[in-house]
Amino acid sequence: MDRVLGASSSFFNVLLSELVMRLGSEAIGTRIQVTGLTRTQQTIFERSRAAVLRSFS
């Protein structure tokens, strides 16, 4: 995903949900690293991560 300039919350939700379904919820903290986000994008990512983790708990 190098050089992705923007991503919506629905994109993050799908990405993180797939990761959890395939590798387990611990994979979000150990297998994915998101860098270079704007403050707004980081907030969207963090909210999506929290929502996905709640939905799988």
Residue, then its C-alpha position, 0 to 999 in steps of 0.5 A: m500500500d505504498r503511496v496511498l494518499g488517502a483512505s476512508s473509514s470504510f476502507f480501514n474497516v474492511l482491511l482490519s476486519e479481513l486481517v482479524m478474520r484471517l490472523g486474529s485480533e492480535a494481528i492488528g497490533t503486530r502485523i500492520q503498521v500505518t505510517g505517514l498519515t495526517r492527524t485526521q487519517q490517524t484518527i480515522f484509522e484508530r477509530s476504525r481499529a477500535a470499532v473492528l476490535r469491539s465487533f470481534s470481541 
